[in-house]
Amino acid sequence: MHKVGPSELNEETIVQHPTKVEIPDTFEDKQAENGLKTIDEVPDKEELDASKEIKQRNMILEEKLNKYDELNVDGILNVSSLNVTDNDVPLIIQRAFKNEKKKCVQLILRDNTLTSKGVKILVDQLLPIPNNLKSLYLSGNPDIGDVGIEHLSRLLQTNRSITILALHCTGITNQGVRILSNILCHDKMGSTACLEKLYISFNKLITDESLETLIQILEQNQTLKLFSLQNCSLSDNARRRLRKVTTKKKSKKFNLSE
């Protein structure tokens, strides 16, 4: 007698065999009965290696966070040059801001591998947390880019305690400069950022196209005391115009040397 295979089981088959339809057990059925994982459920070598790598990196990061006592004393958490990725940000935020006994006022994330995605995670997790963060250092993460600056703008408009922002070598372009201008110059319902020191040096995609925007920041912003714009791609003529503007702002320090 011919047994019906799973691929042959359809409405026509059921009509022809109304009393009993025999479906042979598959290998997966037998594995399931024995409490074993099926072939599809068994992680492949790449998944296992990736999981192992993540665990090792988390352990290294935990050791780094445990090693530094700066947060206990000065409220400084420095995790620079540790190959911190976007996926590490939640752990860092948890250690820096979710312990009521330790208040982080300076977060240093220089020279890692953060992207705009990591900045979004940072902002999304910081916004609902009461904090007194004053300084944020993100320099040396070239994949943050203008999208990352867009995410940061949400934080700067809400968190009025941040006065120092370092964005050296973060892939900012002229579009990023315009985003910064929007939060530094336009006071909408008190949403202007309260930055006192802004560093955007070593962003080679900032060109003369940003000249008028930079002049606007210098002329209209009321809080900046230091604005570092070294080693970008501004022409000699653009730098001369900016220096002319800054001579009128004696209380501000403007770094422009190439």
N, C-alpha and C positions, 0 to 999 in steps of 0.2 A: 504493500500500500504506500502511495506517495504522500509524504508529509509536506505540509504547507510551510514554506519559508516565510520570514518576515516581509520580504519584498513582494511576495505573492498574495499577502493578506489584503483584500479589498472587498468592496460590497458584493461583487460577483462571487467571490470565493465563499463568503458567508452564506449566501443564498444556496449554493450548491451543497454545502455541508451544514445544515441547520442544527444538527444535534450536537456536534462537537467539532471544534477547530483546534487542532494541535499545533502549538507554536513551540518549536524547540528552544531550549534555554540557550542564551548566548553566553559567550565567555564573560561579558560584563555582568550578566545576571548572577552567575556563579561566584564571581569575585565579590559582588555586593552582599550575597548571602553569607559569605565568610568574613564580612567586615573588612574587606580589602579594597584599596583604591583601584579604580579602573585605569587603563592606560592613559586616557585623556586627563585624568586628575593628577597624575604623577608629574611633578614639575620637572622640566628638562634641565640639563646641566647649566645652560645660560641663566635660567631663572635662579637656580641655586647659587651660582657664582655671584649674581647681582645682589641677592639677598645677603650673602655672606659679606660682600663688600660694603653694603649699607650698614650692617651691624658693626663691622670693624671701624668704619668712619665715625659712627655714632659713639663708639667706645673712646676713640681718640678725642673726639670733641668733648665728651664728658670729662675725660682726664684733663683736657685743657681748661675747661670751665672750673673744675675742682681745684686746679693748681693755682689759679690766680685769685688772690685775696683782695684785689683792688676794689671789687664791688663792695666788699664788707666795709672798707675804710673810706674810700673817696667816691663811691658810687660810679666807678669806671669799670666797664666790661670791654676788654680788648681781645678780640678773636681775629686779629689780622694774620694774613699769610698762612692760613690753615686749610686752604682749599675748600672753604665753606661754600656749599651749594644752596640752591633754592630750597631743597628739601630739609636743610638743616635749620632754616629760619625759625620754625615753630619751637624747636628745642631752645634756641637762643632766647627767644622772647619769653618763654616760660621761666628760664633761669634768671633773666634780667628784670622782669617786671611783675611776675605773679607771686613772688615771695614778699609778703607784707613787711617782713623785718629788714629787707634789703631794697633800697631804692636806687635804681640806675638813673644817673643823670648824664652819663656820657657813654655812647655806644660806638665802638670802633670796629668797623668791618672792612678795613682796607685790604687791598691786594688779595682778593679771593676770586671766586668764579660765579658771582651773583649775576642774575639777569633781571630784566624787567618783571619777570614772573616772581622772583624772590622779593623784589621791592613791593609788589602788590600784596604778597603774603604778609610782609612786614607791616605795611600800612593797615591792611584789613584787621590784623591782630592787635595793633596798637590803638586804633581808634576807640574801641569800647573799653579800654583799660585806663583807669585813672593813673596818670604818671606825671613826672616832672622832668622829662627828658629835655636837656638843654643843648647837647651837642651830638650830631650824627655825622659820622665819617664813613663815606662810601667810596672814596677814591680808589682807583686801581681795579675797578670792575667794569671793563670796557663794553660789556654787553648790556648794561643798564639802559643806555640810550634814551631817546626822547619819550618812549612809552613809559619807562621807569620814572622820568621826571613828571609825567602826567599823573602817575599814581602818587608821587611825593607831594604834589600840589594839594591833594586832598588832605594830607596830614598837616601840611604847613598852614593851611587855612583854618584848621580846627585846633591844632595844638599850638597855643600861643607861647609856650615856654621854650620852644626851640629857637635858639639865637645863633647857633653855629652850624653851618652845613658845608661839608667838604665833598666836592664832586670832581676832583681832578681825574682826568683820564677815564671818563665814564661813557664815552661815545655820544656826547651831546652834540647836536647840530644847531643850525640857526633856528629850527623849530623849537628845540628845547629852550633856547634863550627867550623866545616869545612866550613860552609857557611860564617861565620864571618871571618875566615882566608882568604878566597878567596877575600874579599873586603878590608882586612887590610894589605895584603902582596903583592898582585899582581897588579902592576901598568900597566893597559892596557889603553892607550890613556888618562892617567891622571885620571883614574876612581877610584883610591884608596880612601877609606873613610878617612876623616880628624879627626877622633875621638881622643880626648885627655884623656877622662875618660870613661871606659867601666866597667859596673857592671853586672856580670852574676852569682852572688852567689846564694846559696839555690836552685840550680837546680840539684837534686839528680841523674838525669839520665846522668850527665856528669861523665864519669869514666876514668880509666887509658887508655882506647882506644883513648882518646883525647890527651894523653901526647905529642906525637910528634907534633901534630898540635899546641898545646899551646906553645911549645918550638919555633916552627916556628914563631908564632905571636910575641913572646918576642924578638927573634933575628932579625927579618926582618922589623917589623913595625917601622916607623920613627916618628910617631906622638904621640903615647900613652905615657902618663905620669903617669897614674894610671890604674891598671887592677885588679879588685876585683873578686876573685874566691874562696870565703869562703863557707864552708859547702856544698861542692859538694861530690862526691863519689870517691875521689882520694885516693890512698893508701899512706902510709908513704913514701914508696920508690919514688913514683911519685912526691910527694911534695918536697922531698929532691933534686931530679933532677931539679925541677923548681926553687928552691931557689938558687941552684948552678948557674943556668943561669942568674938569676936576680942580683947576686952579680957583674956581669960584666956590668950591666946597672944601674949605679949610679944615673942617672937622672930620673929613673922610680921608681914608688912606686907600689909594688906588694903585695896585701893582700891575704894571703893563709891560715890563721889560721882556724881551725875547731871549 
